[in-house]
Amino acid sequence: MSSLWVPAATAEQVLGETRLPASPFHRLVSMTRRLLGATRDIPAAERRLLTPYFVETFDWPAVRPLLPLRLVVAPTQPARGADRPPVVPDWQPRYCRSYYQWLPPADIRSAHDLLGLDDFDLILRLYDFTAWRPILGQRFASHLGPPPFDPVSLGLAWWLALWHGWDWPKLLTELHSTERGQGYRRRLGFRGDDLPAESTVRTALNDTTPAWLVQCADSLALSLMANGLIPRHATFPGDPPERGVSLAMDSRLLQARSRLRCRQMNAICFLPREQRTCAAQAKGKPGCACATAACQEQCRQATPRDPEAAYVHYAGSNQPQKPQVTPGPAADLAGRSRGKEVFGYKDKTFAILDDRLFTYWPLVGPFAAANRNDHLQTIPGLDNLRRRFPALKIGELTADAGEGYDEILAYVYDKLQALRLIDPRAAPADADPLTCLQRGYDAQGVPLCAHGYRLAFNGHDYTRHDAKWVCRQLCRRQLRPAVAPPGPAAAPPANETSPLAQDPAIRLCPFRDAAHPLGQVVRVGRTLPDGSLRLARDLPVDSPSYALRQGRQSYAESRNASQKRRHLERSPWFGLPNSAKAACLGDILTLALNLPRFVREATTVQARALTAAT
């Protein structure tokens, strides 16, 4: 068994800068807001062709001179302060049984050659992953023992298996094959006469902590930011360039590798037998008395290979559920049938929205047991994200109603100072007109005057960080208020259009002064006038602008669909740490796949244009 000397990375193999002004990707711009709204029903691939400079920028002859795209080196200097990312030690040169090196794409000589490769083949030709060696090499404790495989070779092998949906035996079979195995071995740095065993690949993954894979994902994201592919500022049409990026977040439930045996499984099930109490029996279920030899080490109904997995029934809605009209088991069955049952885990992703390219760039978020509430992961996840990307400014945050809790809304306003594009979380009192009048705003957070007329939005002040609402003396043009207290309606006068048809108190309102046409002015900043946060928003939720901005929340949901396409709706590996690694590898794959997709789309269009011209 021979070995190869794997040296430290040179300056030409890694990216030491956080911004490359000469990168042509910086010239990408968004289409106009009018065109953005008019093309909402057009597939993203077709919308990208309408983006200025898209085809010229991503055509293969334009991208080829930029290769390889080098990745940012993880910090090697001592970290100072709690807000700094963790330190990654330098790679110590050593002998290894494989040696990953980026190889030029000499096999792509025409558009036909490029279109004959799949997206993973393009990933290996577009990016140089040398910068990941010190990150993945942290599992090496010393230089003693037989030479290991290059950690980058093994890391890319995990990625390859995930891309194809292969298990470890299938991965090794393919690497040994003479058909496509030779190409993969060459690009990953393996030699045909010395390939890893299945146990080697599995052990290397088990010995790699989830945080290290997150560092790999962040390394890729930082390099894409430096090249101008991931935006560092707002891309929504009309937003000023100094505003921060748009960030969308969403959570996903995924099944554990183990099969559910007991819905009430918890940490107590793994305690010594004399210390166990059965949660299922406490709830009147059969449970397990743990009286057999099979329950010696842990309850036989528990899943020891997924001890942190939890059962949850997701009702399919983030809004409060209406009470059952028909009591009894049938009603419970009818209500539960709309959702789904999951035994496993939950992860949250933060996606940077890109209105130039109609796509998203996922950043890895928290990973927890399935019964962990979505919103409880949000603030810790955002804090962690800001530590990993201290230079990334967030200008707006979009999310569904499951994130509409006071502490999250306050965090977005106080800490991020970003627009709150979080769908309102409903409450029963919102349907009561009298309650709306008393608190001074309706079910959508629109301020009301004392007589029940809705105020009109008059813009968001980004300096004061508040929204201005004015009545514009609507009562002069509309006789009846939008929100009226309950009670018997007064008999309408003979002439309904007469000003006398209004309540005298409305006609005597001091804000009807003709010299001040804006009338009553209400500012909504951190809270609504009564101090409430739940419905406080920076834009009216029923406005076209809010709908256009918040509609991009679907990009974060697309991330979940991408994980499903990678067969990650159920974890391929046992345990919470390994399940978190699988989700992280899926996000890295999604992050890296955008560029190959753009290159393929632009090159195809150019090839068709040349064919038509000839």
C-alpha positions, -999 to +999 in steps of 0.1 A: +000+000+000+017+032-012+008+067+000+008+102-014+022+133+002-007+158+008+008+192+014-007+224+028-028+245+005-010+272-015-023+307-020-035+298-055-057+270-042-077+290-016-096+323-015-082+347+010-104+376+001-140+381+012-149+401-019-137+399-055-146+432-072-135+419-106-159+390-106-185+394-135-213+381-112-214+414-094-230+430-125-262+410-121-292+432-115-328+426-108-357+432-132-382+460-125-408+456-098-435+457-125-419+430-145-413+410-113-450+410-105-461+403-141-439+372-144-448+355-112-465+326-130-435+320-153-411+292-143-379+304-127-357+291-156-376+313-181-376+343-158-339+342-155-335+346-192-353+379-189-327+391-163-301+415-178-267+400-184-278+365-173-269+346-206-237+366-212-225+360-176-232+323-173-224+311-208-197+284-205-171+304-226-176+333-201-174+311-170-145+288-181-117+315-176-129+320-140-123+284-129-118+270-105-140+289-080-118+287-049-134+284-015-127+307+015-102+294+040-117+289+075-101+313+101-069+300+115-061+329+139-073+327+176-109+338+179-116+367+202-150+371+217-181+349+217-193+363+184-163+350+164-166+317+145-147+287+158-111+283+149-100+257+124-064+245+128-041+245+098-038+213+078-005+196+088+010+180+056+010+142+058+010+110+037-025+099+027-038+070+005-057+095-017-051+130-028-079+153-040-068+180-065-090+202-087-086+191-123-093+214-152-124+206-173-105+196-204-133+172-213-157+201-220-148+215-254-183+224-266-219+230-254-226+194-264-199+181-240-213+202-211-249+191-216-237+154-215-226+158-179-249+158-149-249+186-123-226+168-099-200+163-126-202+201-132-198+208-095-165+188-095-153+209-124-165+244-112-153+244-076-119+236-059-127+220-025-091+221-012-101+246+014-122+219+031-091+198+040-083+215+074-120+214+083-126+177+076-091+168+087-098+178+123-108+142+131-071+132+128-057+132+163-021+125+154+003+114+126+007+079+141-008+048+125-013+039+089-018+066+063-055+077+061-075+087+031-076+124+022-105+138+042-116+158+011-118+126-010-140+109+016-161+141+021-169+143-016-176+106-016-204+112+010-217+139-012-216+117-043-236+090-025-262+116-014-265+129-049-273+095-064-292+082-034-267+054-029-260+035+003-224+027+012-222-007-006-236+009-038-211+038-035-182+014-033-195-007-062-197+024-084-162+036-074-149+002-084-168+001-117-150+006-150-178+025-166-182+057-145-161+048-115-128+058-133-140+094-138-152+097-102-120+082-088-100+107-108-120+137-097-122+127-060-085+118-058-088+080-053-066+054-070-081+024-087-059+000-068-066+015-033-102+024-026-117+027+009-138+000+024-175+005+034-165+007+071-139+033+063-164+057+047-190+051+075-165+055+103-151+087+088-186+102+087-194+091+122-161+107+135-170+140+117-191+163+139-221+182+124-204+215+132-175+207+108-199+201+079-216+234+088-182+250+084-179+234+050-213+249+040-203+283+053-170+281+034-189+275+002-214+303+010-187+328+018-169+321-015-201+325-034-207+358-016-171+369-025-178+362-062-211+381-061-233+350-067-249+352-033-261+388-028-248+408+002-275+434-002-312+437-011-321+425-045-358+433-044-365+458-072-364+494-059-347+486-026-315+507-021-282+489-023-273+497+013-302+476+026-296+441+038-305+408+022-339+392+022-340+362+044-367+335+045-370+307+071-389+276+072-389+243+092-391+207+080-401+175+097-382+144+087-385+108+097-358+091+117-341+061+103-355+039+131-392+029+130-415+041+157-423+016+185-438+039+211-452+074+207-443+083+243-406+075+241-384+099+260-350+101+278-364+082+308-367+050+286-329+048+286-323+050+323-316+020+345-346-002+349-352+007+385-353+044+376-377+041+347-413+053+346-435+045+316-449+077+301-473+056+280-488+039+310-491+072+328-514+083+300-535+051+301-518+034+272-505-002+273-469+009+274-442-014+287-437-027+323-400-034+315-403-067+334-385-088+308-348-094+300-352-075+268-357-044+288-325-048+308-305-020+292-334+002+280-371-002+274-376-026+245-402-002+230-375+025+227-352+030+197-316+029+209-302+040+175-323+071+175-327+079+212-333+116+206-361+111+180-396+122+191-431+116+179-453+146+167-486+149+149-484+179+126-519+192+119-509+209+086-515+245+098-495+270+119-527+288+129-546+280+161-570+251+155-607+256+158-624+235+184-642+203+173-679+207+167-687+171+172-673+155+203-659+120+205-633+098+188-648+104+153-641+141+156-606+135+168-600+111+139-614+137+114-593+164+128-560+144+129-565+130+094-556+164+078-521+163+092-493+138+093-475+117+120-438+120+122-413+101+144-380+118+140-364+153+138-370+189+127-346+213+111-348+249+101-332+266+072-324+302+065-325+310+028-311+342+013-335+352-014-321+363-048-345+383-069-319+387-096-317+349-103-351+338-089-336+313-066-325+309-030-292+302-012-297+280+019-277+286+051-277+258+076-299+263+106-308+244+139-316+207+140-336+192+169-361+166+179-395+167+160-414+179+191-394+210+194-416+240+185-405+259+154-403+293+170-382+281+199-353+274+174-356+308+156-338+332+179-309+308+187-306+300+150-304+336+140-279+344+167-258+315+155-262+327+119-250+362+128-219+347+145-210+327+114-216+356+090-209+387+110-207+409+078-241+398+065-268+424+070-304+412+070-329+437+056-361+418+058-372+385+072-401+364+057-418+335+075-451+318+080-475+324+109-458+298+130-430+324+136-454+352+146-446+352+183-438+384+202-402+375+211-394+368+174-411+400+162-392+420+189-359+403+179-364+412+142-372+448+151-346+454+178-316+432+168-319+428+131-337+461+124-353+444+095-387+444+079-411+420+096-426+400+067-440+373+090-476+362+084-499+373+113-507+347+139-545+349+144-563+350+178-600+346+186-605+382+196-596+394+161-631+386+149-647+408+176-654+444+163-657+458+198-623+444+208-608+459+176-622+493+183-610+492+219-574+483+210-573+506+180-565+481+151-582+454+131-574+417+126-546+425+101-529+451+123-543+481+104-548+511+128-584+522+133-597+557+142-620+560+172-650+556+150-639+524+132-624+538+099-593+521+087-563+543+084-543+544+051-506+534+049-484+564+042-450+547+039-423+531+060-396+554+075-363+535+074-346+561+095-371+561+123-379+524+117-416+529+118-446+530+095-469+560+092-507+556+090-531+585+082-569+587+081-570+612+052-605+621+065-620+590+050-652+597+069-659+626+045-661+601+016-674+570+033-705+572+055-702+539+073-670+528+091-653+495+082-655+483+118-686+490+138-695+479+173-721+451+175-757+461+183-789+469+165-783+489+134-800+523+133-827+527+107-811+544+076-824+579+068-843+585+036-812+601+020-783+576+027-758+599+010-765+629+032-738+638+057-766+638+083-767+600+079-734+598+099-731+596+136-729+631+150-697+621+169-680+614+136-690+647+121-676+664+152-643+646+150-614+670+155-593+653+127-619+665+101-602+699+100-600+709+063-567+727+069-551+693+078-562+669+050-541+640+064-562+640+095-552+616+123-517+602+121-506+570+138-470+557+138-465+519+142-429+511+152-420+482+175-456+478+187-491+489+178-507+518+197-518+495+226-483+481+230-491+448+213-465+430+191-485+402+176-499+421+147-473+449+144-458+449+109-438+473+088-459+470+057-497+465+054-503+428+051-531+432+025-510+454+002-496+443-032-461+451-021-464+429+010-479+401-011-450+403-036-424+403-010-439+377+013-447+355-017-410+347-019-414+326+012-420+298-012-383+297-019-376+285+017-403+259+012-385+249-020-355+240+001-377+213+018-387+200-016-350+198-026-343+177+005-371+154-005-356+150-040-324+139-023-344+112-005-339+130+027-375+131+038-364+101+059-328+102+074-305+078+056-285+073+088-292+066+125-291+091+153-296+129+156-260+139+148-258+118+116-293+129+106-282+165+110-251+157+088-274+143+061-295+175+061-264+197+060-249+177+031-282+182+013-280+220+019-244+221+007-255+202-025-284+227-030-260+256-025-235+243-050-260+233-076-272+268-085-242+277-105-242+245-126-279+250-133-273+286-144-244+276-166-264+249-182-294+272-189-273+300-204-251+277-225-282+259-239-297+292-250-265+304-266-261+271-284-296+273-298-291+308-309-259+299-327-276+269-343-305+291-355-280+317-369-262+291-390 
